[in-house]
Amino acid sequence: MKSTPPRAASADPEQTPSQIALTLESFLAENPASVLLEDGKVLFDLRSTKYSLATEHGRCTLHLWSEDRNLVRRITSTTLRNGVLRLASQRFGQTKPQTLELSPDKDRRTPSTREAPRTRYLRVLQRVLERNFRDWKPDAFRTAMDLEKSFGPAYARGSLIQGQKAWAVIAINPDESPSTIDGILTLGILWLHHCRESGDGRRLYQGLKLIVPRGMGTLTLSRLAWLNPAAAQWELYELNSTTEELEQREAADHGNLTTRLLRAPNQQAARERFSGAAARVMALIPPAMHEVVEQKIRSASELAFLLHGLEFARIRTGYSGNSFHQAHEISFGAGANETPLTEENTSELRELTARLFARRTATGDKRDPLYRLQPERWLESVLRRNVEPLDPHLDPTHVYTQVPAFAAADRGMLDLLGVTSDGRLAVIELKADDDLHLALQGLDYWIRVRWHHLQTSDSANTSAFGLNEFQRHGYFPQLRLSPEAPRLYLVAPALRIHPATETVLRYLSPHVDWTLLALDERWRKQVKVVWRKRSADLKK
């Protein structure tokens, strides 16, 4: 008797529109830097994309838009495989299904595909070093991963040897991502430190040579200017892998290359302008929740509503139709999710806020995506309200977010700019999760703040310090700022401070006044510093 074949194990039960929307929301909450792909091509980078989800009329509709394109699809099912969320979708008016993919990693090359250019690059690097440093012998270059020491396979590491003298060398090929290339100095410092610590004492490592692709050395160059020349010699080279031409770059302070300074909005005038529309939004939020809602003026034309740093609604000023009459547009949605508010969907805003206020609380479920979403912004919101737990000398009445703003892509970190009681600017770099590059990303912000700070109205008079560029743009009104360089505060939960951070900090210039602050892990309930280390401690 012929048996009936069993049903395929891969068959999934039919998903409801609400289940599909919840799956999408959860995935994007966990992976805010995801990319949406179709046929392997990136359509949207979610870091610079807005989206809305609707579950009306028995279907789940996904709408994404950015400055470059717009997409609307009906999503009929979702499947999570190897960390990638596959979406079965349909264009409106068509029945043929299409597959979209949400990937947390823009680089979807397989390990073997990534390895090929790295192996070829090692051969190129060997020839280039032998030709350009004839009196030195390249030694033990490899790209093997060493997780214990934080070395990944993207970086080629080795030494140049001449008798008892040596240089640590680290290089990266042009096929790696820009963020990986920009991270070379952190890994280079760790490599130099490793070479010095693991040697038998017979070789003296006098410094570090870094080699980056042609045209990719600007950020590393600005960082090099603020490393300690007494700790090591630092040299940066750019390599054209095709022609094998190597060019040395000189370190310089490029403080303002990737930042812009916007004028501080008039807080009182902006609140008066938005008062009517803001009252409409607040009327849809339970009165008991009003005291935890933060209304943040982002600019003269935008007001945001936040819960523990998570933006869930906003008001923007625009022009009505073809006239010059200004009108307020209200939209709602958490994270990159954004939907215009209309009379028909006010209940959706009520439901959203009820869901947020029930799940995004200091005592909430740590496994809940809404609890875990944007932890740095939560930490920023806590400190923006009261920065004194970090240092009692910080002025709680003058705290600004991301000033100056980075013109480049989101670095995945948040910055606060404050001032101490003696008038010195305070750069506060935040991280809620461990990050190998915390020290140098904080240095990036410090370099740029310092540059803007030095642009004073009395720059030609060395005996006076007039209004600097921040104050001319409306920041720190009626304060007299010190001409001294800013202080740098690096802040993270104690268990989230990467072990490499302190090693990197030891190589910074003594002119960078830094403090590393470790917070109690329960910072959502109360900010408490459990230990701190200062640059001044290294000088004792």
Secondary structure, 3 states (H helix, E strand, C coil): CCCCCCCCCCCCCCCCHHHHHHHHHHHHHHCCCCEEEECCEEEEEHHHCEEEEECHHHCEEEEEECCCCEEEEEEEEEEEECCEEEEEEECCCCCCCEEEEEECCCCCCCHHHHHHHHHHHHHHHHHHHHHHCCCCEEEEEECCCEHHHCECCCEEEEEEEECCEEEEEEEECCCCCHHHHHCHHHHHHHHHHHHHHHCCCCCEEEEEEEEEECCCCHHHHHHHCCECCCCCEEEEEEEECCCCEEEEECCCCCCCCCEECCCCCCHHHHHHHHHHHHHHHHHCCCHHHHHHEEEEEEECCEEEEEECCEEEEEEEEEECCCCCCEEEEEEECCCCECEECCCCCHHHHHHHHHHHHHHCCCCCCCCCHHHHCCHHHHHHHHHHHCCCCCCCCECCCCCEECCCEECCCCCCCEEEEEEECCCCEEEEEECCCCCCCHHHHHHHHHHHHHHHHHCECCCCCCCCCCCEHHHHCCCCCCCCCCCCCCEEEEEEEHHHCCCHHHHHHCCECCCCEEEEEEECCCCCCCCCEEEEEEHHHHCC
